[in-house]
Amino acid sequence: MLSISAGDLRLFLHVLAATVWVGGQFVLLVLIPTLRGLGVDAVGIVARRLNGVLWAAFGVLIVTGIWNLQAVNLADQSTAYRHTVVIKLILVAISGVAAFVHVRVAAPRARALSGAATLIGALLALFLGVVLAG
């Protein structure tokens, strides 16, 4: 059996949290039309329930992301790698801020735009995470 390192655990937790953060958004997006047919409050009830799980995953992403940055020693990385990290961090911030706005606005257009920004930012950050992992 292979030995399991702290780096393996760090990467597993980061990928798991990204799976929940991005996957949860897709699940809700797909369920919204069905939920609307179940009643006026159905979307809100499911979204509020999922919200706690998604924010917990985002918190794990932040913690393991910091852990990842400490493990790679950015000073030893190429300029391209460091630029990619900065872009990824901006996308993570966009996703998080947009999600924060999304749960606090009531206007349908603002909810749609903030929801889209949340998902697009998360997907692009996920892609750059895969690129950075090599």
Buried (B, 14 or more C-beta within 10 A) or exposed (E): EEEEEEEEEBBEBBBBBBEBBBEBBEBBEEBBEEBEEEEEEBBEEBBEEBBEEBBEBBEBBEBBBEBBEEEBEEEEBEEEBEEBBEEBBBBBEBBBBBBBBBBEBEEEEEBEBBBEBBBBBBBBBBEBBEEBEE
